[in-house]
Amino acid sequence: MNVKSIGATLLISGTMLGAGMLALPLISAGLGIYNTILLLAFLWATMTYTGLMLLEICLNYPEGTGLEAIAYDLFGKSGKWVINISLLLLLYALSCAYIAGASSIYKNDFSDYFNITLPSHTIAIIFTLIIATIVFISTKAVDIANRVLFTSNIVIFFILVITIIPYLHGHFLVSHHDSVKYAFAAIPVFITAFGFHGSVPSMVKYIGRDKPKTLRNIFVAGGLIPLIVYIIWEISMLGSLPRFGNHSFQYVAQHGSSVGVMLQQMQIFIQNNNIIYLIGAFSSIAMFTSYLCVSLGLFDSLASTFKRGNNTTDRLMTAVLCYLPPLVFTLVYPNGFVPALGAAAIFLTILAILFPVLALRKLRGKQHQIEYNVATNNMALFVVGFIGLQVIINQILTLNNAVPIFN
């Protein structure tokens, strides 16, 4: 790989790595580490496969053609609106998750570092206003803030992994209470950790449609890096806190599956304040950068959908549409981090699994120039499509407490 390809690979990895990984130990505690690793690997393979399907689709259109335009060409106005609405709802759901998660984390930070107790709703408002201000200023301001914070967080993560190893408890990881039944609730949240599909058209434009094998390698490697990071993260978190007891993941689940509560419980078993500070810093920065990037995407999508310009008045109106609905949701439902991530999985599944399957089947039924042909057939398309439908059904059942949930 040349420097440009390496940069593109890291961009794909950066799209997946974010605040969503904070929910992984919360939702996988009942599964156990071995089931968790198997499920993560399976979903990485599935999402990478649909990403390669989307690559073939994009290579049959002019460079710069977005998913909306492809959906319009293949499915007409109805397809275009399904993609538009799914994208907006995905970004709104992620926004709700990140504001809720930030309220929990920063409430814990203020208490631990400054001995200040602030209500969750106050933190949610302040956090949202800071993010909104940066996005309102300009995309360049977002880029600068994200570049500095994301780079810092990579360094923090590696320091954390090295320093936490002596404090891991092997017997926390090995347990006869492991249960596959909790996979139904975990799958939708895990899916959100591997979403990069919205970046496929941009990568085709950036690398060039004449390099399909390079693009394939970028998407495979770009997803493999987060998979490795997630596995290391799961081992570190699940090995730091027991599953059951007065101070455990069970306690965290019974108190709203809050990231802040999880960090408080870990303080009891990790007798090293530096490690707790590292976990807190990593979580805080990940939540900030994730919402910064997601809200920028939502801001631009809303501006495009409602045809708002770049002047101060139009940007202010777009900001209200972008930030007020998720903020109100969080104020009403402060423990919505994991549920909102699960809801986001429904819309991500439409964009990243069902759309590639249906679009590829439709495209191959037409006369088209095959720049890159992903290995698939009708049976494979059916299986992947079935997985996508199962993810949506699982999440609907989870929202209605109809599947086993670890508590």
C-alpha positions as CSV (number, residue, x, y, z in Angstrom):
1,M,0.0,0.0,0.0
2,N,1.2,3.5,-0.8
3,V,0.8,6.5,1.6
4,K,-2.5,7.5,0.1
5,S,-3.9,4.0,0.5
6,I,-2.7,3.8,4.1
7,G,-4.4,7.2,4.8
8,A,-7.6,5.9,3.3
9,T,-7.5,2.7,5.4
10,L,-7.1,4.8,8.6
11,L,-10.0,7.0,7.5
12,I,-12.2,3.9,7.2
13,S,-11.0,2.7,10.6
14,G,-11.6,6.1,12.1
15,T,-15.2,6.0,10.8
16,M,-15.9,2.9,12.9
17,L,-13.8,3.6,16.0
18,G,-15.7,5.9,18.3
19,A,-18.1,6.2,21.2
20,G,-20.0,3.1,20.0
21,M,-17.2,0.9,21.4
22,L,-18.0,2.1,24.9
23,A,-21.3,0.2,24.7
24,L,-19.6,-3.1,23.7
25,P,-18.7,-4.3,27.2
26,L,-22.1,-3.1,28.6
27,I,-24.0,-5.2,26.0
28,S,-21.7,-8.2,25.9
29,A,-21.2,-8.9,29.6
30,G,-23.8,-11.7,29.5
31,L,-22.3,-13.3,26.4
32,G,-18.8,-13.8,27.8
33,I,-15.6,-13.1,26.1
34,Y,-15.4,-16.1,23.8
35,N,-18.9,-15.7,22.4
36,T,-18.3,-11.9,22.1
37,I,-15.2,-12.4,20.0
38,L,-16.9,-14.9,17.7
39,L,-19.9,-12.6,17.3
40,L,-17.7,-9.6,16.6
41,A,-15.7,-11.5,13.9
42,F,-18.9,-12.7,12.3
43,L,-20.4,-9.3,12.1
44,W,-17.1,-7.8,10.8
45,A,-17.1,-10.3,8.0
46,T,-20.8,-9.6,7.2
47,M,-20.4,-5.8,7.1
48,T,-17.1,-6.0,5.2
49,Y,-18.9,-8.3,2.6
50,T,-21.7,-5.8,2.1
51,G,-19.2,-3.0,1.9
52,L,-17.5,-4.9,-1.0
53,M,-21.0,-5.3,-2.6
54,L,-21.4,-1.5,-2.3
55,L,-18.0,-1.1,-3.9
56,E,-19.1,-3.0,-7.0
57,I,-22.2,-0.9,-7.2
58,C,-20.4,2.4,-6.9
59,L,-17.8,1.4,-9.5
60,N,-20.6,1.1,-12.1
61,Y,-21.4,4.8,-11.6
62,P,-19.4,8.0,-12.3
63,E,-17.0,9.0,-9.6
64,G,-18.7,11.1,-6.9
65,T,-22.2,9.5,-7.3
66,G,-23.7,9.2,-3.9
67,L,-25.9,6.5,-2.4
68,E,-29.0,8.8,-2.9
69,A,-28.4,9.1,-6.6
70,I,-27.7,5.4,-7.0
71,A,-30.9,4.5,-5.1
72,Y,-32.9,6.9,-7.4
73,D,-31.4,5.3,-10.6
74,L,-32.2,1.8,-9.4
75,F,-35.4,2.2,-7.5
76,G,-36.8,5.6,-8.4
77,K,-38.1,8.3,-6.0
78,S,-39.2,5.8,-3.4
79,G,-35.6,4.4,-3.2
80,K,-34.2,7.8,-2.9
81,W,-36.5,8.7,0.0
82,V,-35.8,5.5,1.8
83,I,-32.1,6.2,1.7
84,N,-32.5,9.8,2.7
85,I,-34.8,9.1,5.6
86,S,-32.8,6.1,6.8
87,L,-29.6,8.3,6.8
88,L,-31.3,11.1,8.8
89,L,-32.8,8.8,11.3
90,L,-29.5,6.9,11.7
91,L,-27.7,10.2,12.5
92,Y,-30.5,11.4,14.8
93,A,-30.4,8.0,16.7
94,L,-26.6,8.2,17.1
95,S,-26.9,11.8,18.3
96,C,-29.3,10.8,21.0
97,A,-27.0,8.0,22.0
98,Y,-23.9,10.2,22.3
99,I,-25.6,13.0,24.2
100,A,-27.0,10.5,26.7
101,G,-23.6,8.8,27.0
102,A,-21.8,12.1,27.4
103,S,-24.2,13.1,30.2
104,S,-23.3,9.9,32.1
105,I,-19.5,10.1,31.5
106,Y,-19.1,13.9,32.2
107,K,-21.2,13.7,35.3
108,N,-18.8,11.2,36.6
109,D,-15.8,13.3,35.4
110,F,-17.0,16.4,37.2
111,S,-17.5,14.5,40.4
112,D,-14.2,12.6,40.4
113,Y,-11.9,15.4,39.1
114,F,-13.4,18.6,40.4
115,N,-15.7,17.4,43.2
116,I,-18.6,19.1,41.5
117,T,-22.0,17.5,41.2
118,L,-24.0,18.6,38.2
119,P,-27.4,17.2,37.1
120,S,-27.3,15.1,33.9
121,H,-29.7,17.4,32.1
122,T,-27.4,20.4,32.7
123,I,-24.4,18.5,31.4
124,A,-26.4,17.4,28.3
125,I,-27.3,21.0,27.5
126,I,-23.7,22.3,27.9
127,F,-22.2,19.4,25.9
128,T,-24.7,19.9,23.1
129,L,-24.1,23.7,23.0
130,I,-20.3,23.2,22.8
131,I,-20.6,20.7,19.9
132,A,-23.2,22.9,18.1
133,T,-20.9,26.0,18.4
134,I,-18.0,24.2,16.8
135,V,-20.1,22.8,13.9
136,F,-21.8,26.2,13.5
137,I,-18.4,28.0,13.1
138,S,-17.2,25.8,10.2
139,T,-16.3,22.4,8.9
140,K,-12.6,23.4,9.3
141,A,-13.2,24.0,13.0
142,V,-14.6,20.5,13.3
143,D,-11.6,19.1,11.3
144,I,-9.0,20.7,13.6
145,A,-10.8,19.7,16.8
146,N,-11.3,16.2,15.6
147,R,-7.7,15.8,14.4
148,V,-6.2,16.9,17.7
149,L,-8.6,14.9,19.9
150,F,-8.7,11.7,17.9
151,T,-4.8,11.6,17.7
152,S,-4.7,12.1,21.5
153,N,-7.2,9.3,22.1
154,I,-5.2,6.8,20.1
155,V,-2.2,7.5,22.3
156,I,-4.3,7.3,25.4
157,F,-5.8,3.9,24.3
158,F,-2.4,2.3,23.8
159,I,-1.1,3.6,27.2
160,L,-4.3,2.3,28.8
161,V,-3.9,-1.2,27.3
162,I,-0.3,-1.5,28.4
163,T,-1.0,-0.3,32.0
164,I,-4.2,-2.2,32.6
165,I,-2.8,-5.7,31.8
166,P,-1.5,-6.4,35.4
167,Y,-4.9,-5.5,36.8
168,L,-7.0,-7.9,34.7
169,H,-8.6,-10.9,36.4
170,G,-8.6,-14.1,34.4
171,H,-11.5,-15.6,36.4
172,F,-13.7,-12.6,35.4
173,L,-13.2,-13.6,31.7
174,V,-13.7,-17.4,32.3
175,S,-17.2,-18.1,33.5
176,H,-19.8,-20.9,33.2
177,H,-22.4,-18.1,33.1
178,D,-21.6,-17.4,29.4
179,S,-24.8,-17.5,27.4
180,V,-25.5,-17.3,23.7
181,K,-29.0,-16.2,24.4
182,Y,-27.8,-12.6,25.0
183,A,-26.6,-12.4,21.4
184,F,-30.0,-11.4,20.2
185,A,-29.8,-8.1,22.1
186,A,-26.1,-7.6,21.4
187,I,-26.2,-8.0,17.6
188,P,-27.9,-4.6,16.8
189,V,-25.4,-2.7,18.9
190,F,-22.4,-4.6,17.6
191,I,-23.5,-3.8,14.0
192,T,-23.2,-0.1,14.6
193,A,-19.5,-0.7,15.5
194,F,-18.8,-1.7,11.9
195,G,-20.6,0.9,9.9
196,F,-18.4,2.5,7.2
197,H,-20.6,2.1,4.2
198,G,-21.5,5.8,3.8
199,S,-17.8,6.4,3.0
200,V,-17.6,4.0,0.1
201,P,-18.5,6.6,-2.7
202,S,-16.0,9.0,-1.2
203,M,-13.2,6.5,-1.2
204,V,-13.9,5.5,-4.8
205,K,-13.6,9.1,-5.7
206,Y,-10.5,9.6,-3.6
207,I,-8.5,6.5,-4.7
208,G,-9.9,6.2,-8.2
209,R,-12.3,3.8,-9.9
210,D,-9.4,2.3,-11.8
211,K,-8.0,0.6,-8.6
212,P,-10.7,-1.8,-7.5
213,K,-8.3,-4.2,-5.8
214,T,-6.7,-1.4,-3.8
215,L,-10.1,-0.2,-2.7
216,R,-11.0,-3.8,-1.7
217,N,-7.9,-4.1,0.4
218,I,-8.6,-0.7,2.0
219,F,-12.1,-1.8,3.1
220,V,-10.9,-5.2,4.4
221,A,-7.9,-3.7,6.3
222,G,-9.9,-0.7,7.4
223,G,-12.4,-2.9,9.2
224,L,-9.9,-5.4,10.5
225,I,-8.1,-2.7,12.6
226,P,-11.3,-1.8,14.6
227,L,-12.1,-5.6,15.0
228,I,-8.7,-6.0,16.7
229,V,-9.2,-2.9,18.8
230,Y,-12.6,-4.0,19.9
231,I,-11.3,-7.4,21.0
232,I,-8.5,-5.8,23.0
233,W,-11.1,-3.4,24.5
234,E,-13.5,-6.2,25.4
235,I,-10.8,-8.2,27.2
236,S,-9.6,-5.1,29.1
237,M,-13.1,-4.1,30.2
238,L,-14.6,-7.6,30.9
239,G,-11.4,-8.6,32.7
240,S,-11.7,-5.6,35.0
241,L,-15.1,-6.1,36.5
242,P,-17.0,-9.3,37.6
243,R,-20.2,-10.2,35.9
244,F,-22.3,-10.7,39.0
245,G,-22.3,-9.3,42.5
246,N,-22.8,-6.1,44.4
247,H,-20.1,-4.4,42.3
248,S,-20.4,-5.9,38.8
249,F,-21.7,-5.6,35.2
250,Q,-25.0,-6.9,36.6
251,Y,-25.1,-3.8,38.9
252,V,-24.3,-1.5,35.9
253,A,-27.1,-3.1,33.9
254,Q,-29.6,-2.7,36.7
255,H,-28.7,1.0,36.9
256,G,-29.4,2.0,33.3
257,S,-26.3,0.4,31.6
258,S,-24.5,3.7,32.1
259,V,-20.9,4.2,31.1
260,G,-20.4,6.5,34.1
261,V,-21.7,3.8,36.5
262,M,-19.4,1.2,34.8
263,L,-16.4,3.4,35.5
264,Q,-17.4,3.9,39.1
265,Q,-17.7,0.1,39.6
266,M,-14.3,-0.5,38.0
267,Q,-12.7,1.9,40.5
268,I,-13.4,-0.7,43.2
269,F,-11.3,-3.5,41.5
270,I,-8.6,-1.4,39.8
271,Q,-6.6,0.1,42.6
272,N,-4.8,2.5,40.4
273,N,-6.2,5.9,39.9
274,N,-4.1,6.5,36.8
275,I,-5.9,3.7,35.0
276,I,-9.3,5.0,36.0
277,Y,-8.3,8.4,34.7
278,L,-7.1,6.9,31.4
279,I,-10.4,5.0,30.9
280,G,-12.3,8.2,31.8
281,A,-10.2,10.4,29.5
282,F,-10.5,7.8,26.6
283,S,-14.3,7.6,27.1
284,S,-14.8,11.3,27.4
285,I,-12.8,12.1,24.2
286,A,-14.4,9.3,22.2
287,M,-17.8,10.6,23.1
288,F,-16.9,14.1,22.1
289,T,-15.2,13.3,18.8
290,S,-17.9,10.8,17.8
291,Y,-20.7,13.3,18.3
292,L,-18.7,16.0,16.7
293,C,-18.4,14.0,13.4
294,V,-21.9,12.6,13.5
295,S,-23.5,15.9,14.1
296,L,-21.5,17.5,11.3
297,G,-22.9,14.8,8.9
298,L,-26.4,15.4,10.3
299,F,-26.0,19.2,9.9
300,D,-24.9,18.9,6.3
301,S,-27.6,16.3,5.5
302,L,-30.3,18.6,6.9
303,A,-29.0,21.6,5.1
304,S,-29.1,19.6,1.8
305,T,-32.6,18.1,2.5
306,F,-34.2,21.4,3.4
307,K,-32.0,23.5,0.9
308,R,-30.5,25.8,3.5
309,G,-27.7,28.0,2.6
310,N,-24.4,28.9,4.3
311,N,-25.4,32.3,5.7
312,T,-25.8,32.9,9.4
313,T,-29.6,32.7,9.5
314,D,-29.8,29.5,7.5
315,R,-27.0,27.8,9.5
316,L,-28.8,28.8,12.7
317,M,-32.0,27.2,11.5
318,T,-30.2,24.1,10.5
319,A,-28.5,23.9,13.9
320,V,-31.9,24.1,15.7
321,L,-33.1,21.1,13.5
322,C,-29.9,19.3,14.1
323,Y,-29.5,19.6,17.9
324,L,-32.8,20.3,19.5
325,P,-34.6,17.0,18.8
326,P,-31.8,14.7,20.2
327,L,-31.3,17.0,23.2
328,V,-35.0,16.9,24.1
329,F,-34.9,13.1,23.7
330,T,-32.0,12.9,26.1
331,L,-33.6,15.2,28.7
332,V,-36.7,13.0,28.7
333,Y,-34.8,9.7,28.5
334,P,-31.3,10.2,30.1
335,N,-30.4,6.4,30.1
336,G,-30.8,6.1,26.4
337,F,-27.2,5.4,25.4
338,V,-27.5,1.7,24.6
339,P,-31.1,1.7,23.4
340,A,-30.4,4.6,21.0
341,L,-27.4,2.8,19.6
342,G,-29.7,-0.2,19.1
343,A,-32.3,1.9,17.3
344,A,-29.5,3.3,15.1
345,A,-28.8,-0.3,14.0
346,I,-32.2,-0.5,12.3
347,F,-31.4,2.4,9.9
348,L,-27.7,1.3,9.5
349,T,-28.9,-2.1,8.5
350,I,-31.1,-0.6,5.8
351,L,-28.2,1.4,4.4
352,A,-25.4,-1.1,4.9
353,I,-27.0,-4.5,4.4
354,L,-30.4,-4.4,2.8
355,F,-29.6,-1.7,0.3
356,P,-26.3,-3.3,-1.0
357,V,-28.1,-6.7,-1.4
358,L,-31.1,-5.3,-3.3
359,A,-29.1,-2.8,-5.3
360,L,-26.5,-5.4,-6.4
361,R,-29.2,-7.8,-7.4
362,K,-31.0,-5.1,-9.4
363,L,-27.7,-3.9,-11.0
364,R,-26.6,-7.3,-12.1
365,G,-30.0,-7.8,-13.8
366,K,-29.2,-4.8,-16.1
367,Q,-26.5,-4.3,-18.7
368,H,-23.6,-2.8,-16.9
369,Q,-19.8,-2.6,-17.0
370,I,-18.3,-4.7,-14.2
371,E,-15.3,-2.8,-12.8
372,Y,-15.1,-5.1,-9.8
373,N,-17.1,-8.3,-9.3
374,V,-17.5,-9.4,-5.7
375,A,-17.9,-13.1,-5.3
376,T,-21.6,-13.7,-4.7
377,N,-24.7,-15.5,-6.0
378,N,-28.4,-15.5,-5.3
379,M,-28.0,-17.8,-2.3
380,A,-25.4,-15.6,-0.7
381,L,-27.5,-12.5,-1.3
382,F,-30.5,-14.2,0.3
383,V,-28.4,-15.2,3.4
384,V,-27.0,-11.7,3.9
385,G,-30.4,-10.2,3.3
386,F,-31.9,-12.6,5.9
387,I,-29.2,-11.5,8.4
388,G,-30.2,-7.9,7.8
389,L,-33.8,-8.6,8.4
390,Q,-32.9,-10.6,11.6
391,V,-31.0,-7.6,12.9
392,I,-34.0,-5.3,12.5
393,I,-36.3,-7.9,14.1
394,N,-33.9,-8.5,17.0
395,Q,-33.9,-4.7,17.7
396,I,-37.6,-4.4,17.6
397,L,-37.9,-7.4,20.0
398,T,-35.3,-5.9,22.2
399,L,-37.1,-2.5,22.4
400,N,-40.2,-4.5,23.5
401,N,-38.2,-6.6,26.1
402,A,-39.0,-9.7,24.1
403,V,-35.5,-11.1,24.0
404,P,-33.2,-12.1,26.9
405,I,-31.3,-9.0,28.2
406,F,-28.5,-9.3,30.7
407,N,-29.5,-7.7,34.0
